[in-house]
Structures are given as C-alpha cells and as structure tokens.
Amino acid sequence: MFKWLETFKVVYETKNFSKASEILFISQPTVSAQIKQLENEFGTQLFIRSGRKEVLVTPQADILYERAVDLMNDWENLYQAVQTNQQQIIRCVIGASHTFATYVLPSLLIQLQQEFPHIRFSVQMMNSLEVLQAVEHHTVDLGFIEKPLSAPTIKRFSLMEDQLVLAGNLEKGPWLVRENTSGVYYYTKRFLEEKDIDSPVMEIQNNEVIVGLLKQGFGCSLVSERAVEGISHQRLDESYKRNFYLIRRKTSASDDIVKCGEFIYEWSKQQ
C-alpha cells in the first residue's frame, strides 16, 4: 500500500504518468497498474485520463493526497524513532525567497539554532511561488515569501516590511528583471507600465547576480533597499513597500514546527 501511495504522490504532483515513471525509476505500465490498484482499493477514480500527457485530478485525489502525505511523514518519523536509541532529531526544512534568504535569514537562523538546539535546520532558496508549492507538497516545513500568495492548505503570517528602490542607471539600461513567479516581478512590471518604459529587458533568475551587475554599473532594476549598499539608487513611494511572509501548512505541522513559527513571528516584530 505504501508503494502505491508513493506512486500516487508523484503522479499527483507531476500530473503526468511518464514523468512519474522517470522519477520513480519504474515503467509507465507499472505506474498505471499501481494507480489502478489504489483506485480499486478505494473504489473511486483518482485521475482523469483524457489522452493528453497531463492528467486531471479528482476531488477524491485532493483528499487522498493531503492525508497520504501526512501518513507517509508520520511513518518516516516513526521509523526513525524505532531505528535509534538516541533522542529523536527533529528536522525542519526552510524554503526562502531570494531577498529574505540573503538579507534576513542569516541572522534569524542564528536565533533559531540558539532557541531550538534539538532541531536540525536546512535551507533551500527558491522564488516565492516555488516556496509555496514546496510547502504544499510537504518538501518544505516553513516558507518565507515576498508576495501574498495563498492556498487552501496554507497558513500565512505577515512579518516585517521591505522597501523597494530603483537601483542603477535608468538612462543606460538594460532592465534586469526577475522571472514572473518571483516576489519582485509584479512591482517591476507595474513600474515599467506606469512610466511607459519600453527598454531592453534581461531576465535573471537570481537576486545576487542582479546586485552584482548593478555594483559594476551595468543595468537598472527594482531591488530591496537592503541590497543596495554601494549602489546608486532612488527610493520609491509607499506603494512599492511590500511585506515578507511566513507560511506553513495548516495541518500536520509538529509542535516544534509550530513553536518555530511563533518564535519567528515574534522575532520579526523586533527587527
């Protein structure tokens, strides 16, 4: 049954039987057979196969996914507890968007390690949408994002503010722009439309690369005020002030993860 659930989880997340078979290193017919066995076990259809590569999920699949991931996580924790006689190590995976990860997270991690020495923290850097999806898929426990994304299974907390500035030489260009799923893209797009700017654009999916180019006098961009030390910049109005957010799942979060979230919220209000 656990093998079927693992296969179901990957198919649900990829919406594709072929991709699932590649990830799981099993044949596509095996994937199809295991999903069929799971559907027979529950007496319900989980995926709608319409002949296209991507399959559609049913409401029953949504319910099973949320419960199955919780069950698999609980089993992993139980397995680790049985396998060791030492105090169980709690793991907390943090997913952070670029600006938060670079300019806020280092000092926060020091505080977290001091406050929760029994928790083993690990960090992944990604854009805001990727953080949200990772928390939804249970691959990240706590997420930090730079735009107010939401989902039915996610709980969001507003942390400190972040002021955006116009950095670099507006006359020379080009515009250095993040990908459209990043937190700052919305503000950049709005700024370009408001100012009727139609300059060349270079998409760069990394904040540090953008800041590095700006420091060398190349291009212009909207970036966090936290990132512009040594860079010529112009402060924008209040409408270009955003929030950082903490997100976690509404269910299945352990007491330790919840306490971490509460600590982070209180810490942010003192910054």
C-alpha positions as CSV (number, residue, x, y, z in Angstrom):
1,M,0.0,0.0,0.0
2,F,2.8,2.4,0.9
3,K,4.4,1.8,-2.6
4,W,1.1,2.7,-4.2
5,L,0.8,5.8,-2.2
6,E,4.3,6.9,-3.1
7,T,3.5,6.4,-6.8
8,F,0.2,8.3,-6.3
9,K,2.0,11.2,-4.6
10,V,4.4,11.6,-7.5
11,V,1.7,11.3,-10.2
12,Y,-0.4,13.9,-8.3
13,E,2.5,16.4,-8.1
14,T,3.6,15.9,-11.7
15,K,0.1,15.4,-13.2
16,N,2.0,13.1,-15.7
17,F,2.4,9.3,-15.7
18,S,5.5,9.4,-17.8
19,K,7.3,11.9,-15.6
20,A,6.3,9.9,-12.5
21,S,7.8,6.8,-14.0
22,E,11.1,8.6,-14.7
23,I,11.2,10.0,-11.1
24,L,10.4,6.6,-9.6
25,F,12.6,4.6,-11.9
26,I,9.8,2.2,-12.8
27,S,8.0,1.6,-16.1
28,Q,4.9,3.7,-17.1
29,P,2.7,0.5,-17.2
30,T,3.8,-0.2,-13.6
31,V,2.8,3.3,-12.6
32,S,-0.6,2.9,-14.3
33,A,-1.1,-0.5,-12.6
34,Q,-0.3,0.8,-9.1
35,I,-2.7,3.7,-9.6
36,K,-5.4,1.3,-10.8
37,Q,-4.8,-0.9,-7.8
38,L,-5.2,2.1,-5.5
39,E,-8.4,3.2,-7.2
40,N,-9.8,-0.3,-6.8
41,E,-8.8,-0.3,-3.1
42,F,-10.7,2.9,-2.5
43,G,-13.4,2.3,-5.0
44,T,-13.1,5.7,-6.7
45,Q,-11.4,7.4,-9.6
46,L,-8.3,9.4,-8.7
47,F,-7.1,10.7,-12.1
48,I,-8.9,11.5,-15.3
49,R,-7.0,10.3,-18.3
50,S,-8.1,12.3,-21.4
51,G,-5.5,11.1,-23.8
52,R,-3.3,14.1,-23.1
53,K,0.1,13.8,-21.4
54,E,-1.1,15.7,-18.4
55,V,-3.9,14.1,-16.3
56,L,-6.5,15.8,-14.2
57,V,-7.0,15.1,-10.5
58,T,-10.4,14.4,-9.0
59,P,-11.6,15.9,-5.7
60,Q,-11.1,12.4,-4.1
61,A,-7.4,12.6,-5.2
62,D,-7.1,16.0,-3.4
63,I,-8.3,14.5,-0.2
64,L,-6.1,11.4,-0.5
65,Y,-3.0,13.5,-1.3
66,E,-3.3,15.6,1.8
67,R,-3.9,12.6,4.1
68,A,-1.4,10.3,2.4
69,V,1.4,12.8,2.7
70,D,0.7,13.2,6.4
71,L,0.6,9.4,6.8
72,M,3.9,9.0,5.0
73,N,5.6,11.7,7.1
74,D,4.3,10.1,10.3
75,W,5.6,6.7,9.1
76,E,9.0,8.2,8.4
77,N,9.1,9.8,11.9
78,L,8.0,6.5,13.5
79,Y,10.6,4.6,11.5
80,Q,13.4,6.9,12.6
81,A,12.3,6.8,16.2
82,V,12.3,2.9,16.2
83,Q,15.7,2.7,14.5
84,T,17.6,4.8,17.0
85,N,18.0,4.8,20.8
86,Q,19.2,8.3,20.8
87,Q,17.0,11.4,21.2
88,Q,15.0,11.8,18.1
89,I,16.3,14.6,15.9
90,I,13.6,16.9,14.6
91,R,14.2,18.2,11.1
92,C,12.9,21.5,9.7
93,V,13.4,22.4,6.1
94,I,13.1,26.1,5.4
95,G,12.3,27.4,1.9
96,A,13.1,31.1,1.4
97,S,12.7,33.5,-1.4
98,H,15.9,35.3,-2.6
99,T,15.9,38.6,-0.8
100,F,14.7,37.1,2.5
101,A,17.3,34.3,2.3
102,T,20.2,36.7,1.6
103,Y,19.5,39.7,3.9
104,V,17.2,38.5,6.7
105,L,17.6,34.7,7.1
106,P,21.2,34.5,8.3
107,S,20.6,36.5,11.5
108,L,17.3,34.6,12.0
109,L,19.0,31.2,11.7
110,I,21.4,32.1,14.4
111,Q,18.5,32.9,16.7
112,L,16.6,29.7,15.7
113,Q,19.6,27.5,16.4
114,Q,20.1,29.0,19.8
115,E,16.3,28.7,20.7
116,F,15.8,25.2,19.2
117,P,19.1,23.3,19.5
118,H,17.3,20.0,19.1
119,I,16.1,20.9,15.6
120,R,18.3,20.3,12.6
121,F,17.6,23.1,10.1
122,S,18.2,23.0,6.4
123,V,17.6,25.8,3.9
124,Q,16.6,25.9,0.3
125,M,16.5,29.1,-1.8
126,M,13.8,29.5,-4.5
127,N,11.3,32.1,-5.7
128,S,8.0,32.8,-3.9
129,L,5.8,30.6,-5.9
130,E,8.2,27.7,-5.7
131,V,8.3,28.1,-1.9
132,L,4.5,28.0,-1.7
133,Q,4.4,24.8,-3.9
134,A,7.1,23.2,-1.8
135,V,5.2,23.8,1.4
136,E,2.0,22.5,-0.2
137,H,3.9,19.3,-1.3
138,H,5.4,18.8,2.2
139,T,9.0,19.1,1.0
140,V,9.4,22.3,3.0
141,D,8.2,22.9,6.5
142,L,8.4,26.7,6.9
143,G,8.5,29.1,3.9
144,F,9.4,32.7,3.5
145,I,7.9,34.6,0.5
146,E,7.8,38.1,-0.8
147,K,4.3,38.3,-2.1
148,P,0.9,37.4,-0.5
149,L,0.4,34.0,-2.2
150,S,-2.1,31.7,-0.6
151,A,-3.6,28.2,-0.9
152,P,-6.4,26.4,0.9
153,T,-3.9,24.2,3.0
154,I,-1.5,27.1,3.8
155,K,-1.5,29.4,6.8
156,R,0.3,32.8,6.2
157,F,1.7,35.3,8.6
158,S,2.8,38.8,7.8
159,L,6.4,39.6,9.0
160,M,8.5,42.8,8.5
161,E,8.2,45.3,5.7
162,D,10.6,45.6,2.8
163,Q,11.1,48.8,0.8
164,L,11.9,48.6,-2.9
165,V,14.2,51.1,-4.6
166,L,15.1,51.9,-8.2
167,A,18.8,51.0,-8.5
168,G,21.3,51.5,-11.2
169,N,21.4,53.8,-14.2
170,L,18.0,54.3,-15.7
171,E,19.5,56.0,-18.8
172,K,21.7,53.2,-19.8
173,G,19.7,50.0,-19.1
174,P,19.1,47.2,-19.8
175,W,16.4,46.4,-17.2
176,L,17.4,43.5,-15.1
177,V,14.2,41.6,-14.3
178,R,13.4,38.5,-12.2
179,E,11.2,35.7,-13.5
180,N,7.5,36.3,-13.4
181,T,6.9,33.9,-10.4
182,S,9.3,35.9,-8.2
183,G,8.1,38.3,-5.5
184,V,9.5,41.5,-7.1
185,Y,8.3,40.8,-10.7
186,Y,4.9,42.3,-10.1
187,Y,6.3,45.6,-8.9
188,T,8.8,45.8,-11.7
189,K,6.1,45.1,-14.3
190,R,3.9,47.8,-12.7
191,F,6.7,50.3,-12.6
192,L,7.5,49.8,-16.3
193,E,3.9,50.2,-17.2
194,E,3.4,53.3,-15.1
195,K,6.4,55.0,-16.5
196,D,5.6,53.8,-20.1
197,I,9.1,52.3,-20.3
198,D,9.9,50.1,-23.2
199,S,13.6,49.4,-22.7
200,P,15.5,46.2,-23.4
201,V,14.9,43.6,-20.6
202,M,17.3,40.9,-19.4
203,E,15.7,38.2,-17.3
204,I,17.9,36.9,-14.5
205,Q,16.6,34.3,-12.0
206,N,18.9,35.3,-9.2
207,N,19.0,38.4,-7.0
208,E,22.7,38.2,-6.2
209,V,23.6,38.2,-9.9
210,I,21.4,41.3,-10.4
211,V,23.0,43.1,-7.5
212,G,26.5,42.1,-8.8
213,L,25.7,43.6,-12.2
214,L,24.4,46.8,-10.6
215,K,27.5,47.2,-8.5
216,Q,29.5,47.0,-11.7
217,G,27.4,49.8,-13.2
218,F,25.5,47.6,-15.5
219,G,21.7,47.9,-15.9
220,C,19.0,49.0,-13.6
221,S,16.4,47.1,-11.6
222,L,13.9,47.3,-8.7
223,V,15.5,45.6,-5.7
224,S,15.2,45.6,-1.9
225,E,16.7,48.6,-0.1
226,R,18.5,46.0,2.0
227,A,20.6,45.1,-1.1
228,V,21.8,48.5,-2.4
229,E,24.7,49.3,-0.2
230,G,27.3,51.0,-2.5
231,I,24.8,51.2,-5.4
232,S,23.3,54.4,-6.7
233,H,19.5,54.2,-6.1
234,Q,16.3,56.1,-5.7
235,R,13.7,55.4,-3.0
236,L,10.2,54.8,-4.4
237,D,6.9,55.8,-2.8
238,E,4.9,53.8,-0.2
239,S,3.1,51.7,-2.9
240,Y,6.5,50.0,-3.5
241,K,6.7,48.8,0.0
242,R,5.9,45.1,0.4
243,N,5.8,42.5,3.2
244,F,7.8,39.4,3.9
245,Y,5.5,36.5,4.8
246,L,6.0,33.2,6.8
247,I,3.9,30.3,5.5
248,R,3.3,26.8,6.8
249,R,0.8,24.0,6.4
250,K,-2.4,24.3,8.4
251,T,-2.4,20.6,9.3
252,S,0.3,18.0,10.1
253,A,2.8,20.6,11.4
254,S,4.5,19.2,14.5
255,D,4.5,21.1,17.8
256,D,8.2,22.0,17.2
257,I,7.4,23.5,13.8
258,V,4.5,25.5,15.2
259,K,6.7,26.8,18.0
260,C,9.4,27.8,15.4
261,G,6.8,29.7,13.5
262,E,5.6,31.5,16.7
263,F,9.2,32.4,17.6
264,I,9.9,33.7,14.0
265,Y,6.7,35.9,14.1
266,E,7.7,37.5,17.5
267,W,11.3,37.9,16.4
268,S,10.3,39.7,13.2
269,K,8.3,42.3,15.1
270,Q,11.5,43.3,16.9
271,Q,13.5,43.9,13.7
